[in-house]
Amino acid sequence: MALKLIIVSDFVCPYCYWLETLLDRLGEQLEIIHVPYQLTEPPAPRIDVWNDPVRRVRYAETLGPVCQAQG
């Protein structure tokens, strides 16, 4: 019997996405229900999080090694 897990996460957060991909690897051991949630309102002026050099460096330093270790 699979364990039922409800994940409420920010749909633009790279850390949330990384955790969800790890949990998805457990496959049949978990029944995962994803519930999107907007954690923060968009800033004004809007920030392009994909092309922001400060965030790119931070994500590379924090998420890069962890993601590479996970494959």
N, C-alpha and C positions, 0 to 999 in steps of 0.2 A: 504494500500500500504506500502510495506516494505521500510525502508531507506537503500540505498545502501552504504556500507562502505568498502573501500579498505584499508587493513592493510598491510603495508610494515614493516616487522620486522625481526630481526636477528633470525635465526632458531636455534641457540644454547643458546640464552639468556633466563634464567629462568624467568626473569621479563616480557619479551615479551610473553612467553608461558602462564604465569599466567593471564595476561590481556586478551589474546585471549580466554582462557577458560571462563572468566567472560562474555565476549561479546557473546560467543557461547550460553550462557544460555538464552540470550534474544530471541533466537529462531526465530519465525516468524516475530518479530518486525524489524529485521535487515536482509539484504541480505549481507553476509560477503564474501569478496573475499580476500583470504590470498596470499600475495606475499612474498616469502622468500627472504632474503637479508643477505649476509655475511658482517656484520658490520666491523669486524677486520680480518686481515690475521692471519693464525695460527702462534703462536710464535715459535721461534727456540731457544732452543729445545722445542718440543711440550709439552704442559701441559695437564695432564689428569684431566679435570675439574670435572669429576664425583668422582674422588678419591682424589682430592687435599684437605688436611685437612683445610687449610685456607679458601678456598671457601665454604667448607661444613659448617663451623661454621658461616660464613657470611650469607649464604643462610638460615641457620636455624634461625638466629637472625632476619633477615629482612623479609624473605618470609614465614617462619613457622607460626607466629601468624596471618598474613593476610590470608593465605590459610586455616588455621583452622577456622577462623572467617567466611569465605565464605562457609565452609562445604566441 
